[in-house]
Amino acid sequence: MKVEVRGEGRPLVYLHPAGGVRWTKVLDELSRTHAIHMPTFPGFDGTPADSSLRTRKALALRVGEYIEKTTKAPTDVLGCSFGGAVALWLAVEKPQLVDHLVLECPAGLQTIDPALRADPAAFKQALYRYPEKIAFEKKADEIEAGNRAMMAHYGATDGTDPELLEKIPTIQAVTLVLHGTEDRIVGKESMQLLKARLRKAFLVYVWDAAHNIEVDQPERMLALVQNFLEHSDAFMVKR
């Protein structure tokens, strides 16, 4: 599994969405104080698929192996959408490896609108409230198509993972869940269900953001994540 590392400091593992690896303004800023470890899931962004990895749970175990070999200590984890489901599985299967858990509009908890799934252009439009804020390089059409195809490979075509939903109450990590108020891909109900099932979690709605909060409201997301990683469950207390 290919892994890119940027920055120095406390390790932070970032698990990318179904669109593949992208370095957003949020991650660039976090790399000033953290060493950002970003794996490319096998099969994404033109990398070879791994026939032994067919589920998001299996991906989480592979990420866990990487953490065990590199940071060798509980590590902060940030997962976005598809990567959010992988992050949840990591916290379920390898709780000793996850310190703080940040979930940006995590998938895996509900069925995604079939009309959106069937229309790549409509799905892409639903990702962003402000696509003009995209600062990372656009991927080639064939790469985007290949990334979409990996959803079936990992059994994530419709977004649901019933086994994951049942295991969520076992997660020990203190968790920050971020959800855009304009998200049409992941619904509010699934985020509220996630909050209810997690032992210790904070659900924060980010105003005027769609599914990709990192793009739509980078300053707001950055402030939330920085405070959470620094102050843990006291992150919302004024000092």
Beta strands, then each sheet from edge to edge (+ up, - down):
strand 1: 3-6
strand 2: 10-15
strand 3: 34-39
strand 4: 75-80
strand 5: 98-104
strand 6: 174-180
strand 7: 201-206
sheet 1: 1+ 3- 2- 4- 5- 6- 7-
end
